[in-house]
Amino acid sequence: MPILEHPAYPPATLLCLESLVPCRESQVSMLLSIFGERQQLSFPSIFIYGHTSSGKTYVMKTLLNTLQLPHVFVNCVECFTSRLLLEEILIQLQNHSSETRRASPVPCDTFNDFVRLFKQALVSQNLQDQTVYVVLDRAEQLREMEANILPAFLRLQELTDRNVTVILLSEIVWEMFRPNTGCFEPFILYFPDYSIGHLQKILSQNHPPEYSADFYSAYINILLGVFYMVCRDLKELQHLAALNFSKYCEPVVRKEAKERDTRKLWKNIEPHLKKAMQTVYLREISSSQWERLQCEEGELGQIKGLSAHAHVELPYYSKFLLIAAYLASYNPVRTDKRFFLKHHGKIKKTNFMKKHEKTSNHLLGPKPFPLDRLLAILYSIVDNRVAPTANIFSQITSLVTLQLLSVVGNNDQLDGPRYKCTVSLDFIRAIASYECGSTSVKTERTQTANEWR
């Protein structure tokens, strides 16, 4: 839907704004209706929340800069104390009209001093007749400061007796944000996650001029088909799209295929996307390092040493738990009896995949598995008898904290927690070969079946 017309801004400005913030037209229209005229008394505080990469910060910066509204934008992670936060707001406000920012510290110890200096800065910058917007990004950090900071910001318009609006940007809901002592309730606006159609539209806008829009849109469609189930972070997808596009274009550059030969282009980029899938959860290399590895390893070469966790020291049973988690993530449940039971009897051989389906299971990402399956595989691959003690469960929690495992679903599920393994095959091979002795044989045998799938 287009951005609704607003009497305070010309249609050309709204059209420019609509092109800069695609798929967020309804949120922008709501914010424009709240802002009103420049001299109009606006809402004292606005609370905007949504998941990571839902466009909160980008939309707010683009809206304020495009409409040229007087504002202050502060990241609460960088200004981690109340004094740094208050002084940064005053510095930006005092240097609002100047092009070069002056590094002039403003001593401000209490919020009373901040209110006095804030009113003086508005007069000095001739902003007392306009609405001034104070945007606090990552506002959940305010909960770690003094108890009076958050309620005071929500009532800043009342305390200063000036036309000022405080906008809080956060990734948590207001119910978890609200202080226990009570405060002025802000206007709440939700930014939903981008759908796959929204991501397709946004990512397709960045197509290179030397290629057609349809060609780049087909590439984005393939990229989202592979990564959308495991990664919906817009910034991460933009990073992946920029890194892998040169590989997708290789057959066209070598004149071995045309732009419409989707099958040839897919065959060329499929092994490359398989390697790129390993960096979705633990991206530990830069774009330049990734491009250099592409040239060094060739089309089908494996990227070795990609994870710095490959040489990390883990407790004894944590290594076995990680191996068991990898096997549970990438092997189907129906193969557990065949691979992990010594006396499983005669099992009829079946084709795991149809002959015309040759897509690697790694492109689909790790599958979630329950805790009891993880422990069952652990008991099978460890030679000695392992008792389900608190030590084992604490090591599982440590692996989640290290982001080697990830928890899937809510904690209130009656059927117990579910996990995913987020490490690469090279990391598991290194542990199985060098750390776990005889377990490597069983892991390699199981992984051979996994690769054949």
WOCOR-V202475 format. One line per field, one symbol per residue. ss: DSSP state (h for helix, s for strand, l for the rest). phi: phi as a letter, one per 30 degrees, with the letter a starting at -180 (. if undefined). psi: psi as a letter, one per 30 degrees, with the letter a starting at -180 (. if undefined). A space follows every 50 residues. Layout:
BEGIN
ss=???
phi=???
psi=???
END
This chain:
BEGIN
ss=llllllllllhhhhhhhhhhllllhhhhhhhhhhhlllllllllsssssl lllllhhhhhhhhhhhllllsssssllllllhhhhhhhhhhhhhllllll llllllllllhhhhhhhhhhhhhhlllllllsssssslhhhhhhllhhhh hhhhlhhhhhlllssssssslllhhhhlllllllllsssslllllhhhhh hhhhllllllllhhhhhhhhhhhhhhhllllllhhhhhhhhhhhhhhhhh hhhllllllllhhhhhhhhhhhhhhhhhhlllllllhhhhhhhhhhhlll lllllllhhhhllllhhhhhhhhhhhhhhhllhhhhhhhhllllllllll llllllllllhhhhllllsshhhhhhhhhhhllllllllhhhhhhhhhhh hlllsssslllllllllsssslllhhhhhhhhhhllllhhhhhhhhhhhh hhl
phi=.ddddbddbdddddddddddbdibdddddddddddiddcddcddabccbl ddicjddddddddddddhcdabbbcdddcdbdddddddddddddcddcdc dcdcdcdbcbddddddddddddddchcdcbdcccccdhddddddcedcdd edddcddddchbdbbccccbccddddcddddiaddddcbccddddddddd dddddcddddbdddddddddddddddcddcabdddddddddddcddddde ddddhcacdcddddddddceddddddddcddbdbbddddddddddddidc dddcidcdddcdccdedddddddddddddccdddcdddcccdccidcddb ddbdddccddddddidcdbddddedddedddcdddccdcddddddddddd ddidbbdcjddcdddidbbbcccddddddddddccciddddddddddddd ddd
psi=klkkkkffkleeeeeeeeffikgheeeeeeeeeeealefkjlkekkjkll lkhggeeeeeeeeeeefhkklkjkkfeeifleeeeeeeeeeeefgefkek kkijkjkjelfeeeeeeeeeeeeeghgfglkkkjkjlhffffffalffee eeefgeeeefhlikkkkkklgllfefeklffklkklkkkkjllkleeeee eeeffgkkfflleeeeeeeeeeeefefeffkgjeeeeeeeeeefeeeefe eeeghfllffieeeeeeefefeeeefffgeeijglleeeeeeeeeefaeg kkjlgekfffgkkllefeeeeeeeeeefefkleffeeefgkeifakkkkl jellefjgkkfffflkkllleeeeeeeefefkelkkkilfeeeeeeeeee efgflkkkalfgkfgllklkkglleeeeeeeeefegcffeeeeeeefeee ee.
END
